[in-house]
Amino acid sequence: MAYWLFKSEPSTWSWDQQVAKGDAGEEWDGVRNYQARNFMRAMKVGDQGFFYHSQTEKAVVGIVEVIAESHPDSTTDDERWDCVDIKAVRPLSSVTLDQIKADERLAEMVLVKNSRLSVQPVTDAEWEIIVALGAG
């Protein structure tokens, strides 16, 4: 299993909206960055990810699971853009970007190095650390 991080502005798509979709989940659409798209193309059903609220909150707030592998993004006719479907698994106590940046074990995390990337990989070690931080 691989781990990922999905970023969304809460005013555009929030954790609560993701949870409301239930087991049916939702497309992670609208990504228009080639690197983020390529990460989605590498995802497999069962992979898990952090749901991250960007902009004002800047925090990991939950865990999601990939339920459909890469397919054409239904929000565009441009065949260059794909998406995956995800469903909410469980909430986490908020783990802020400041907390993540302050933890030297997470210094190499993509979120710290390239915080603008909307879909990004997370290492096994980073996953374990953030899950532990969000358990409280």
Phi and psi in degrees as GROMACS dihedral restraints (atoms count N, CA, C in turn):
[ dihedral_restraints ]
;  ai    aj    ak    al  type     phi  dphi    fc
    3     4     5     6     1  -107.4    20    10
    4     5     6     7     1   160.8    20    10
    6     7     8     9     1  -122.1    20    10
    7     8     9    10     1   148.7    20    10
    9    10    11    12     1  -141.5    20    10
   10    11    12    13     1   172.1    20    10
   12    13    14    15     1  -133.4    20    10
   13    14    15    16     1   130.4    20    10
   15    16    17    18     1  -114.1    20    10
   16    17    18    19     1   121.0    20    10
   18    19    20    21     1  -102.7    20    10
   19    20    21    22     1   137.4    20    10
   21    22    23    24     1  -147.1    20    10
   22    23    24    25     1   141.2    20    10
   24    25    26    27     1   -72.3    20    10
   25    26    27    28     1   127.1    20    10
   27    28    29    30     1   -58.0    20    10
   28    29    30    31     1   -26.7    20    10
   30    31    32    33     1   -73.6    20    10
   31    32    33    34     1   -18.7    20    10
   33    34    35    36     1   -95.3    20    10
   34    35    36    37     1   -50.4    20    10
   36    37    38    39     1  -152.9    20    10
   37    38    39    40     1   114.8    20    10
   39    40    41    42     1  -103.6    20    10
   40    41    42    43     1   166.7    20    10
   42    43    44    45     1   -56.1    20    10
   43    44    45    46     1   -43.8    20    10
   45    46    47    48     1   -61.0    20    10
   46    47    48    49     1   -38.6    20    10
   48    49    50    51     1   -67.0    20    10
   49    50    51    52     1   -39.2    20    10
   51    52    53    54     1   -63.0    20    10
   52    53    54    55     1   -45.7    20    10
   54    55    56    57     1   -59.6    20    10
   55    56    57    58     1   -40.5    20    10
   57    58    59    60     1   -63.1    20    10
   58    59    60    61     1   -21.8    20    10
   60    61    62    63     1   -75.0    20    10
   61    62    63    64     1   -13.8    20    10
   63    64    65    66     1    60.8    20    10
   64    65    66    67     1  -150.6    20    10
   66    67    68    69     1   -68.2    20    10
   67    68    69    70     1   -19.8    20    10
   69    70    71    72     1   -68.1    20    10
   70    71    72    73     1   -27.4    20    10
   72    73    74    75     1    66.2    20    10
   73    74    75    76     1  -163.0    20    10
   75    76    77    78     1  -156.6    20    10
   76    77    78    79     1   149.7    20    10
   78    79    80    81     1   -64.0    20    10
   79    80    81    82     1   140.2    20    10
   81    82    83    84     1   -94.5    20    10
   82    83    84    85     1    79.4    20    10
   84    85    86    87     1   -99.1    20    10
   85    86    87    88     1   175.1    20    10
   87    88    89    90     1    83.3    20    10
   88    89    90    91     1     3.5    20    10
   90    91    92    93     1   -76.4    20    10
   91    92    93    94     1   123.6    20    10
   93    94    95    96     1  -126.1    20    10
   94    95    96    97     1    45.9    20    10
   96    97    98    99     1  -131.0    20    10
   97    98    99   100     1   127.9    20    10
   99   100   101   102     1   -62.9    20    10
  100   101   102   103     1   -40.2    20    10
  102   103   104   105     1   -65.0    20    10
  103   104   105   106     1   -45.0    20    10
  105   106   107   108     1   -63.6    20    10
  106   107   108   109     1   -41.3    20    10
  108   109   110   111     1   -60.6    20    10
  109   110   111   112     1   -43.3    20    10
  111   112   113   114     1   -64.8    20    10
  112   113   114   115     1   -35.4    20    10
  114   115   116   117     1   -61.9    20    10
  115   116   117   118     1   -42.5    20    10
  117   118   119   120     1   -64.7    20    10
  118   119   120   121     1   -36.1    20    10
  120   121   122   123     1   -64.0    20    10
  121   122   123   124     1   -23.3    20    10
  123   124   125   126     1   -87.0    20    10
  124   125   126   127     1   -10.7    20    10
  126   127   128   129     1   -73.3    20    10
  127   128   129   130     1   148.9    20    10
  129   130   131   132     1  -121.0    20    10
  130   131   132   133     1   152.6    20    10
  132   133   134   135     1   -56.7    20    10
  133   134   135   136     1   132.7    20    10
  135   136   137   138     1    99.9    20    10
  136   137   138   139     1   -19.2    20    10
  138   139   140   141     1   -59.1    20    10
  139   140   141   142     1   151.3    20    10
  141   142   143   144     1  -118.4    20    10
  142   143   144   145     1   158.8    20    10
  144   145   146   147     1  -147.4    20    10
  145   146   147   148     1   160.9    20    10
  147   148   149   150     1   -86.6    20    10
  148   149   150   151     1   140.7    20    10
  150   151   152   153     1   -97.7    20    10
  151   152   153   154     1   118.7    20    10
  153   154   155   156     1  -116.4    20    10
  154   155   156   157     1   124.5    20    10
  156   157   158   159     1   -85.8    20    10
  157   158   159   160     1   116.9    20    10
  159   160   161   162     1   -91.2    20    10
  160   161   162   163     1  -170.9    20    10
  162   163   164   165     1    65.9    20    10
  163   164   165   166     1  -105.0    20    10
  165   166   167   168     1   -76.7    20    10
  166   167   168   169     1   -42.4    20    10
  168   169   170   171     1   -80.2    20    10
  169   170   171   172     1   -43.4    20    10
  171   172   173   174     1    47.8    20    10
  172   173   174   175     1    65.8    20    10
  174   175   176   177     1  -155.9    20    10
  175   176   177   178     1   147.9    20    10
  177   178   179   180     1   -75.7    20    10
  178   179   180   181     1   127.2    20    10
  180   181   182   183     1  -122.2    20    10
  181   182   183   184     1    -9.9    20    10
  183   184   185   186     1  -169.3    20    10
  184   185   186   187     1   176.4    20    10
  186   187   188   189     1  -118.0    20    10
  187   188   189   190     1   134.8    20    10
  189   190   191   192     1  -121.4    20    10
  190   191   192   193     1   164.7    20    10
  192   193   194   195     1  -128.1    20    10
  193   194   195   196     1   139.1    20    10
  195   196   197   198     1   -73.2    20    10
  196   197   198   199     1   123.6    20    10
  198   199   200   201     1  -114.7    20    10
  199   200   201   202     1    -8.9    20    10
  201   202   203   204     1  -148.3    20    10
  202   203   204   205     1   131.4    20    10
  204   205   206   207     1   -72.5    20    10
  205   206   207   208     1   173.8    20    10
  207   208   209   210     1   -48.9    20    10
  208   209   210   211     1   132.1    20    10
  210   211   212   213     1  -151.6    20    10
  211   212   213   214     1   167.6    20    10
  213   214   215   216     1   -57.5    20    10
  214   215   216   217     1   137.3    20    10
  216   217   218   219     1   -71.5    20    10
  217   218   219   220     1   121.3    20    10
  219   220   221   222     1   -72.4    20    10
  220   221   222   223     1    -7.2    20    10
  222   223   224   225     1   -90.6    20    10
  223   224   225   226     1     2.9    20    10
  225   226   227   228     1  -148.9    20    10
  226   227   228   229     1   153.4    20    10
  228   229   230   231     1   -91.6    20    10
  229   230   231   232     1    -3.5    20    10
  231   232   233   234     1   -77.1    20    10
  232   233   234   235     1   111.9    20    10
  234   235   236   237     1   -70.3    20    10
  235   236   237   238     1    -3.3    20    10
  237   238   239   240     1   -72.3    20    10
  238   239   240   241     1   -20.4    20    10
  240   241   242   243     1  -106.2    20    10
  241   242   243   244     1   125.7    20    10
  243   244   245   246     1  -116.3    20    10
  244   245   246   247     1   171.9    20    10
  246   247   248   249     1  -153.2    20    10
  247   248   249   250     1   170.0    20    10
  249   250   251   252     1  -119.5    20    10
  250   251   252   253     1   166.1    20    10
  252   253   254   255     1  -105.5    20    10
  253   254   255   256     1   139.6    20    10
  255   256   257   258     1  -131.0    20    10
  256   257   258   259     1   155.2    20    10
  258   259   260   261     1  -129.1    20    10
  259   260   261   262     1   152.5    20    10
  261   262   263   264     1   -71.2    20    10
  262   263   264   265     1   139.0    20    10
  264   265   266   267     1  -105.9    20    10
  265   266   267   268     1   -55.1    20    10
  267   268   269   270     1  -165.0    20    10
  268   269   270   271     1   152.6    20    10
  270   271   272   273     1   -77.3    20    10
  271   272   273   274     1   161.3    20    10
  273   274   275   276     1  -124.1    20    10
  274   275   276   277     1   152.2    20    10
  276   277   278   279     1   -62.7    20    10
  277   278   279   280     1   136.5    20    10
  279   280   281   282     1   -50.9    20    10
  280   281   282   283     1   127.5    20    10
  282   283   284   285     1  -114.9    20    10
  283   284   285   286     1   107.4    20    10
  285   286   287   288     1   -77.9    20    10
  286   287   288   289     1   159.3    20    10
  288   289   290   291     1   -60.3    20    10
  289   290   291   292     1   -36.9    20    10
  291   292   293   294     1   -61.6    20    10
  292   293   294   295     1   -41.7    20    10
  294   295   296   297     1   -62.3    20    10
  295   296   297   298     1   -43.4    20    10
  297   298   299   300     1   -63.6    20    10
  298   299   300   301     1   -45.5    20    10
  300   301   302   303     1   -65.7    20    10
  301   302   303   304     1   -29.9    20    10
  303   304   305   306     1   -77.8    20    10
  304   305   306   307     1   -16.2    20    10
  306   307   308   309     1   -92.2    20    10
  307   308   309   310     1   108.2    20    10
  309   310   311   312     1   -61.5    20    10
  310   311   312   313     1   -21.4    20    10
  312   313   314   315     1   -66.9    20    10
  313   314   315   316     1   -17.8    20    10
  315   316   317   318     1  -107.6    20    10
  316   317   318   319     1    13.7    20    10
  318   319   320   321     1   -61.1    20    10
  319   320   321   322     1   -28.1    20    10
  321   322   323   324     1   -95.4    20    10
  322   323   324   325     1     2.5    20    10
  324   325   326   327     1   -61.5    20    10
  325   326   327   328     1   140.3    20    10
  327   328   329   330     1   -56.1    20    10
  328   329   330   331     1   -38.7    20    10
  330   331   332   333     1   -57.2    20    10
  331   332   333   334     1   -34.3    20    10
  333   334   335   336     1   -79.3    20    10
  334   335   336   337     1   -40.5    20    10
  336   337   338   339     1   -81.7    20    10
  337   338   339   340     1   -33.3    20    10
  339   340   341   342     1  -142.7    20    10
  340   341   342   343     1    70.8    20    10
  342   343   344   345     1   -67.0    20    10
  343   344   345   346     1   -12.7    20    10
  345   346   347   348     1   -83.1    20    10
  346   347   348   349     1   -18.8    20    10
  348   349   350   351     1   -67.6    20    10
  349   350   351   352     1   124.7    20    10
  351   352   353   354     1   -79.1    20    10
  352   353   354   355     1   -23.9    20    10
  354   355   356   357     1  -134.5    20    10
  355   356   357   358     1   128.0    20    10
  357   358   359   360     1  -150.3    20    10
  358   359   360   361     1   155.1    20    10
  360   361   362   363     1   -77.1    20    10
  361   362   363   364     1   155.4    20    10
  363   364   365   366     1  -130.8    20    10
  364   365   366   367     1   132.5    20    10
  366   367   368   369     1   -75.0    20    10
  367   368   369   370     1   163.0    20    10
  369   370   371   372     1   -56.9    20    10
  370   371   372   373     1   -43.8    20    10
  372   373   374   375     1   -65.0    20    10
  373   374   375   376     1   -44.1    20    10
  375   376   377   378     1   -61.4    20    10
  376   377   378   379     1   -40.7    20    10
  378   379   380   381     1   -57.9    20    10
  379   380   381   382     1   -50.8    20    10
  381   382   383   384     1   -60.9    20    10
  382   383   384   385     1   -41.3    20    10
  384   385   386   387     1   -64.2    20    10
  385   386   387   388     1   -47.3    20    10
  387   388   389   390     1   -71.0    20    10
  388   389   390   391     1   -37.9    20    10
  390   391   392   393     1   -59.9    20    10
  391   392   393   394     1   -42.1    20    10
  393   394   395   396     1   -64.7    20    10
  394   395   396   397     1   -41.9    20    10
  396   397   398   399     1   -64.3    20    10
  397   398   399   400     1   -33.6    20    10
  399   400   401   402     1   -87.1    20    10
  400   401   402   403     1     0.6    20    10
  402   403   404   405     1   -79.4    20    10
  403   404   405   406     1   -18.0    20    10
